[in-house]
Amino acid sequence: MNGPEQNRLRPLTWIALTVAMVTCMGAVVLATGLAMGFLGGRALPAWSPLRYGVTALLTGVAYVVLEILWAPFGRALVDRDTATDPVWKRSLRLLSIFVVITGLVTTVECAFSVMGLHL
């Protein structure tokens, strides 16, 4: 295909590839969460295949949004770390990353429990 048809398909191809990539990322996160729950003794949810797909897409979108929101914090906490910094400063940065991640996980778990969803 040459000409205008090729230019019209190109944005649709990029949109389809973006949705597929975000869904794949969400599927990995969702599968990890479901596997951890299954190994912890919880049963897998009795969802339809469509619900698993939509949940994977929404999980991927949430992952991308949180990654975008995390970027400024990660830059401030990690990028300025140099080998010449004192050990206490480097350790404090590492501790702050763990505190932020723990806070995010706790917030998501509380939000899911309030909505009646159990991961």
C-alpha positions, 0 to 999 in steps of 0.5 A: 500500500502506497499513498494515503491509505498507508498513512491512515493505517499507521496511527491505527497500527500504533494505537493497536500496538499500544493497547496490546502492549499495555494489556500485556503489561497488565496481564503480567501484573495480574497473573503475578498477583493471582499466582501469589494469591493462589500460592497463598491459599486463595482460589482463583476468581471465577471470571469470564475470559472477557473480564480477565482481559478487561482487568488486564487492560485496566491493570496495565493502564494503572501501571502506566499511570503510576509509572508516570507519576513515580518518575519525578520521585524516582528521579529525585531519590535515585538519579542524584545518587553518586558513589561519593555520597555518604553511606547514610544518605544513600541508605536514606534514599533506599529506605524512602523508596521502600516506604513509598512503595509500601505506602502505595501497596497498602493504599491499593490493598485498602482501596480494593478491600473497601470496594469488596475486591480481594486480590 
